[in-house]
Amino acid sequence: MNAARRFRTLLERFPLVAILRGITPGEAVPVGRSLADAGFRLVEVPLNSPQPLVSITALAQKLPDAMVGAGTVLTAQQVREVHAAGGQMVVAPNFNIAVVEEAVKLGLACVPGIATPSEAFAALDAGATALKLFPAEMIAPAAVKAMRAVLPADVLLMPVGGIGTANMGAYRDAGANGFGIGSALYAPGLPAGEVLERARNFAAACAGTLRA
């Protein structure tokens, strides 16, 4: 299964991406295992974290059932570095055609950040696997619904930024396929046990069993 298809399959099974901004290599595996225990299968280490490529390599080796990759990927060179570290996906806050094209060339899943229909269609034309709606604080569920109305039905839309258990339902009702979860799930230094508790809360919210 290629990376783009695997990303779609994993997101459909469990529609959350863990964003571990600021994690260190020493924390990566214990936190990653906690996330896996809660059902997470998509894990992102932003490149502005300490030694992110080391963490990506460790997570990819220890979590074979998960898809591990990098966030805040801004250049084609960074895409190559993530690939060399064993990452299988790249996520960006913006749409840079060179980043998407390099990811496609190397067989990685690619999720660029977009905020408008023009950016969305340009990213899809370049080969994006999914679209990161960012920052979600600026993109209300009503805007997601409007964007969904003009995009192909099979396009994956993922709001990121300010997503919590209280507002996930409104975005899902508007047509979101999944979410990237950052500081509400993980903060630097947070013990793995606390990450597990938060991860389980998000899993329950996704399943509709948590009333926020």
Backbone torsions as a table, in degrees:
resi	resn	phi	psi	omega
1	MET	NA	127.2	179.5
2	ASN	-72.8	167.8	-172.2
3	ALA	-64.0	-40.3	-178.6
4	ALA	-64.5	-43.0	179.3
5	ARG	-68.3	-38.3	179.2
6	ARG	-65.7	-40.5	177.3
7	PHE	-57.9	-47.3	-179.8
8	ARG	-61.3	-43.4	-179.3
9	THR	-62.5	-45.8	-178.8
10	LEU	-67.5	-38.1	179.6
11	LEU	-67.4	-37.4	178.5
12	GLU	-66.5	-33.5	179.2
13	ARG	-74.7	-38.1	-177.1
14	PHE	-149.8	98.1	-164.9
15	PRO	-81.9	43.6	178.6
16	LEU	-132.3	139.1	173.7
17	VAL	-111.8	126.0	177.8
18	ALA	-83.6	126.0	178.8
19	ILE	-108.1	110.7	-172.6
20	LEU	-103.5	61.4	-178.6
21	ARG	-69.3	125.8	178.0
22	GLY	92.8	0.2	-178.2
23	ILE	-70.0	148.5	177.1
24	THR	-103.6	160.8	179.1
25	PRO	-57.3	-34.2	179.6
26	GLY	-67.8	-28.4	179.5
27	GLU	-87.7	-22.0	-164.6
28	ALA	-57.9	-51.2	-174.5
29	VAL	-68.9	-47.5	177.0
30	PRO	-58.2	-42.6	178.1
31	VAL	-66.4	-42.4	178.8
32	GLY	-60.0	-40.0	178.8
33	ARG	-67.5	-36.3	176.1
34	SER	-62.6	-42.7	178.5
35	LEU	-63.0	-43.6	179.3
36	ALA	-62.3	-39.2	178.9
37	ASP	-61.8	-29.5	179.9
38	ALA	-87.6	-5.5	177.1
39	GLY	111.3	-7.3	-179.7
40	PHE	-66.1	136.8	177.1
41	ARG	-129.2	-0.4	177.3
42	LEU	-123.1	117.9	-173.4
43	VAL	-130.0	128.4	-176.0
44	GLU	-120.9	128.1	174.0
45	VAL	-109.8	107.1	179.3
46	PRO	-60.5	143.6	-175.6
47	LEU	-71.6	-9.6	174.3
48	ASN	-93.0	22.4	171.6
49	SER	-92.2	162.8	176.9
50	PRO	-66.2	125.5	178.1
51	GLN	45.5	56.2	-173.9
52	PRO	-62.4	-35.6	-177.3
53	LEU	-68.4	-32.3	176.3
54	VAL	-65.4	-43.1	178.7
55	SER	-64.3	-40.9	-179.7
56	ILE	-62.4	-44.3	179.1
57	THR	-60.6	-45.9	-178.7
58	ALA	-63.8	-44.2	-179.3
59	LEU	-65.7	-42.0	-179.9
60	ALA	-62.6	-35.3	-179.7
61	GLN	-75.4	-38.0	-173.1
62	LYS	-91.2	-16.4	-179.2
63	LEU	-121.4	70.3	-175.0
64	PRO	-65.4	-21.4	179.4
65	ASP	-84.4	-7.2	-178.6
66	ALA	-102.3	162.2	170.7
67	MET	-106.3	117.6	-176.0
68	VAL	-111.5	139.7	178.1
69	GLY	-158.8	-162.0	-173.9
70	ALA	-118.3	149.5	170.7
71	GLY	-112.2	172.2	-178.1
72	THR	54.6	43.4	177.8
73	VAL	-89.2	115.7	-169.2
74	LEU	-113.8	-14.5	-176.5
75	THR	-136.6	160.0	176.6
76	ALA	-63.9	-34.7	177.5
77	GLN	-62.1	-40.3	176.9
78	GLN	-64.2	-36.4	175.7
79	VAL	-58.6	-45.0	179.6
80	ARG	-62.8	-38.5	-180.0
81	GLU	-67.6	-39.8	177.5
82	VAL	-64.1	-43.1	178.2
83	HIS	-60.4	-44.5	-179.6
84	ALA	-65.1	-28.5	-180.0
85	ALA	-81.2	-5.6	179.8
86	GLY	99.2	6.2	177.2
87	GLY	-70.5	149.8	-178.7
88	GLN	-115.9	-3.8	178.1
89	MET	-147.4	153.5	174.4
90	VAL	-128.7	137.1	-179.1
91	VAL	-125.0	141.4	-177.4
92	ALA	-133.6	155.5	175.3
93	PRO	-80.5	-10.0	-173.8
94	ASN	-139.2	174.1	173.8
95	PHE	-104.7	115.2	175.0
96	ASN	-123.9	114.7	-173.8
97	ILE	-59.4	-33.8	-179.7
98	ALA	-65.0	-37.3	178.7
99	VAL	-65.8	-48.0	-179.0
100	VAL	-62.9	-45.5	-177.7
101	GLU	-64.6	-37.4	178.3
102	GLU	-68.6	-38.9	177.5
103	ALA	-62.5	-45.1	178.0
104	VAL	-61.2	-43.4	179.8
105	LYS	-59.0	-38.6	-177.0
106	LEU	-90.7	0.2	177.0
107	GLY	78.7	26.4	178.7
108	LEU	-97.8	150.1	168.6
109	ALA	-70.4	143.4	-176.1
110	CYS	-134.8	127.4	-177.9
111	VAL	-127.0	89.2	179.3
112	PRO	-79.1	156.3	176.5
113	GLY	-85.1	135.2	178.6
114	ILE	-139.9	157.3	178.5
115	ALA	-135.7	-4.7	-178.4
116	THR	-136.5	159.5	175.0
117	PRO	-58.9	-36.9	179.7
118	SER	-61.3	-44.9	176.6
119	GLU	-64.6	-39.1	-178.6
120	ALA	-60.9	-49.2	-178.2
121	PHE	-68.0	-35.7	177.5
122	ALA	-65.0	-40.7	179.1
123	ALA	-65.8	-42.0	178.4
124	LEU	-64.4	-41.0	178.4
125	ASP	-61.7	-30.9	-179.7
126	ALA	-79.0	-14.1	177.5
127	GLY	112.2	16.9	-179.9
128	ALA	-57.9	141.6	177.8
129	THR	-76.9	-39.5	-178.7
130	ALA	-153.3	170.3	-178.5
131	LEU	-118.3	127.3	176.1
132	LYS	-93.4	111.9	178.4
133	LEU	-82.6	108.2	-169.4
134	PHE	-144.0	138.5	-7.1
135	PRO	-83.5	136.8	-175.5
136	ALA	-62.1	-24.0	176.6
137	GLU	-58.4	-25.4	-179.5
138	MET	-98.6	-3.2	-175.1
139	ILE	-124.8	93.2	-176.2
140	ALA	-69.0	160.3	177.0
141	PRO	-52.6	-35.1	178.7
142	ALA	-61.9	-36.6	178.0
143	ALA	-70.1	-36.2	176.3
144	VAL	-62.7	-42.7	179.0
145	LYS	-62.0	-41.6	179.1
146	ALA	-65.9	-39.8	178.9
147	MET	-68.0	-40.3	178.9
148	ARG	-60.4	-32.2	-177.6
149	ALA	-66.5	-24.3	-176.5
150	VAL	-107.6	-13.4	179.9
151	LEU	-88.2	155.4	174.9
152	PRO	-55.7	144.9	-173.1
153	ALA	-62.2	-26.5	-175.9
154	ASP	-89.9	2.3	179.7
155	VAL	-72.0	133.6	179.0
156	LEU	-87.3	121.8	178.7
157	LEU	-112.2	128.8	-175.6
158	MET	-132.2	100.6	173.8
159	PRO	-64.5	139.1	179.4
160	VAL	-141.1	136.0	178.7
161	GLY	110.8	106.9	179.5
162	GLY	76.9	17.2	179.7
163	ILE	-85.3	129.9	176.7
164	GLY	-138.4	179.7	-177.6
165	THR	-64.5	-23.5	-175.7
166	ALA	-78.4	-26.3	-175.2
167	ASN	-113.9	0.6	180.0
168	MET	-62.5	-40.0	-176.5
169	GLY	-60.5	-41.1	-179.2
170	ALA	-64.5	-39.1	178.5
171	TYR	-70.8	-37.8	177.8
172	ARG	-63.6	-41.4	178.8
173	ASP	-63.1	-28.9	-179.2
174	ALA	-82.6	-9.9	177.0
175	GLY	118.8	7.6	177.0
176	ALA	-69.2	141.0	180.0
177	ASN	-94.0	-19.9	-177.7
178	GLY	-176.3	-176.5	-174.5
179	PHE	-144.7	149.2	165.6
180	GLY	-97.1	130.1	-176.8
181	ILE	-116.8	120.4	-176.6
182	GLY	-107.9	-103.6	-170.3
183	SER	-65.6	-22.0	176.6
184	ALA	-72.5	-15.0	-179.4
185	LEU	-106.4	-44.9	-176.3
186	TYR	-139.7	138.1	170.9
187	ALA	-133.5	148.7	-177.5
188	PRO	-52.6	131.0	178.4
189	GLY	88.1	-6.5	-179.1
190	LEU	-67.5	128.5	-179.3
191	PRO	-61.0	149.7	-178.4
192	ALA	-58.8	-33.7	178.9
193	GLY	-65.0	-37.3	177.5
194	GLU	-70.4	-38.0	175.9
195	VAL	-61.0	-41.0	178.7
196	LEU	-60.5	-44.5	179.7
197	GLU	-62.2	-45.2	178.5
198	ARG	-64.4	-41.4	-179.3
199	ALA	-62.3	-40.6	178.4
200	ARG	-65.6	-36.3	176.6
201	ASN	-62.9	-42.4	178.1
202	PHE	-67.3	-38.7	177.6
203	ALA	-61.6	-41.7	178.8
204	ALA	-65.8	-40.2	178.5
205	ALA	-62.5	-39.9	179.5
206	CYS	-64.3	-36.7	-179.8
207	ALA	-80.7	-2.6	178.9
208	GLY	78.6	16.1	-177.4
209	THR	-100.2	-5.9	-179.8
210	LEU	-107.7	121.8	177.3
211	ARG	-94.7	103.6	-177.4
212	ALA	-79.6	NA	NA
